[in-house]
């Protein structure tokens, strides 16, 4: 396994990409018969190059599976706007959308977090700040690695519905006051 890690890091170094590798988040996992290599880039603009190298390593080692993703940070959570049913009727939805600006090295991405009216009511009832909940929720989604990771490049919208709001509120404030 360390041979494979050294080989991959050598290729990244030759391509001038090793400095963009987030070694704290990247993982090399031995799954008995297979290996999982999760490469995390500090700059989303370097993902195509990371993917090319990962595909080369996979093609030479049939037991290796790779996952390539970027490390994103939250730059800003903006003010909410009304959510609309697009591409359906264009009618207003019972929700708001928070714009969230993400950064990964030279790469930037705006995603949207939909908070349903029911979720907003839960947060208000518990005295929780909705904007900070949105920030924490996005940060938690970004922190997940492995096969369950969320890729803001592919999925540009997250949702906090009533059930998720109850879960979040229970973790933040303990039992509900009567």
ABEGO torsion letter per residue (X at the ends): XAAAAAAAAAAAAAAGAAAABBAAABBBBBAGABBBBBBBBABAAAAAAAAAAAAAAAAABAABBBBBBBBBBBABBBBBBBBBBOABAGBBBBBBBBBBBBBBEABBBBBBBBBBAAAAAAAAAAGBBAAAAAAAAAAAAAABBEAABBBAAABABBBBBAAAAAAAAAAAAEBBBX
